[in-house]
Amino acid sequence: MARDTSVNSQITDAVTQVNVKVLAESPAMAMGSMFQALSHSTGILFENAVSAQQQQNTLAQAGSNMGVMQIYSVDTMADAAATEKTSQGGIADNLTSMLTVLQSFQNR
């Protein structure tokens, strides 16, 4: 019970209880604020992920278009054969080196 002062004891009790209530609610308010900040950050994370995926799709489409344009720009079959030979120049060497590595594993 409150001390007898010039203020009514019921008023001092009410003020004390309100102060205790405010102090008791502080951790809950802090956690709520923290959860809101975390939710906002997670939302921004997903927005950035969607944006990056859209940009990757745009780049993939551009790359496909460039490849198709190069294919259609070949004039004759001889040019196409020459391009294929040039692009596959080192395949035989790569296959030989892979075969050598595989055989070395079998010998162990």
HELIX and SHEET records of a PDB file:
HELIX    1   1 SER A    9  TYR A   72  1                                  64    
HELIX    2   2 MET A   77  SER A   87  1                                  11    
HELIX    3   3 ILE A   91  ASN A  107  1                                  17    
END                                                                             
